[in-house]
Amino acid sequence: MGLDRQKLEAALEAGRKNTYLPFSLHLFETVSSTNQILWDLLAQGAEAGCVVIATQQTAGRGQWGRQWMSSPGGLYLSMAMLSKTAAQGANAPQLCATNSYQLTLATAWGIAKQLRSCGVPVEIKWPNDLVLMSRKLAGILTETKVHRGQITQAVIGVGMNWANPVPETAINLEMWQALQHTRPIPCLEMLISTVLIGIESGIQCLFQEGVNILISRYLELLTNMGDRVNVNDTVGTIVGVTNTGELRVRMETTELKSVKTPEICLQPGTISLGYCNSSD
C-alpha cells in the first residue's frame, strides 16, 4: 500500500487553517517503530514538526511497555511536538515533566475533534484510546526526554486501524465506512492529514488556551463519563479527569448523607476500563 506524497501534501495544504508547525514528512512502508525512527532523526538534528509515517511496524510499542500489534494496512505515525534547540531558545513551548500526560490528552482530543468534523463519531476512552462504535480505533503513545524538570523533546505516536485486520474488540475505519455506506475519509492520505491536523490543533489548544479549556473539551468526548467501576472492592462512578491525566472517581459510601462522598484519583495504568468484556 504505497503512500502518495503529493496527495498527502495537497490534503494537508487544503486542511490547515492556521500554520503551527512546518511538517517534515518521512514516509515508509515498513519500519521497526515509528517512534524509534523519529527519535533517531531527532538525534540527528530534526526539530518539532518532523513526522514519520508507515503502514506496518515490526516492533511497535504501546503503553506501559506493551507490544503494539502493527499489521499491514494500518496507520502508524509519530510526530515530534517539542524539540527545544538553541535557535528556539525561550520561544519554545514549556511543559513540566509532571504534566507530560497533557500531551496525550491534547492529542486524543484533537484527533477525535478532527475526525468528528469529517463525520466520523469518534469518542475518547481514558486515557489514550480513540473508540468508534464502542470499539478501539486508535491508541496514542507519548514519549519524552526531560532536563531539569522540563520536557525538552516529545514524540507523539499514533496507531490507527485503517484497513488492517483487527480483533473483535476493535474496528478499522474502512470497516466502519462500509457499514455506513459512506466514505468521509476516502483514502489513507486523507486520514493521515486528518490525524496530523488533529494533533496540531490539540497541542495548540493546550499551549494557547490552557489545560483547563483542554480538559473541559476532552471530557465532552470522554465515553467513560458516568461509568461505574470497581476499585479495591468498592464501587465508584467516573466523574472526570484531572489536569495531569488521572481519572477522577467518586466512591460510594455508607456514611451519613452529610458526609461528602470521597473522590479518588487513579493514575493511568492502575485500572483497565476494557472493551466489552475483555481487557484492552
Order of alpha helices (4+ residues) and beta strands (2+ residues): alpha-beta-beta-alpha-beta-beta-beta-alpha-beta-beta-beta-beta-alpha-alpha-alpha-beta-beta-beta-beta
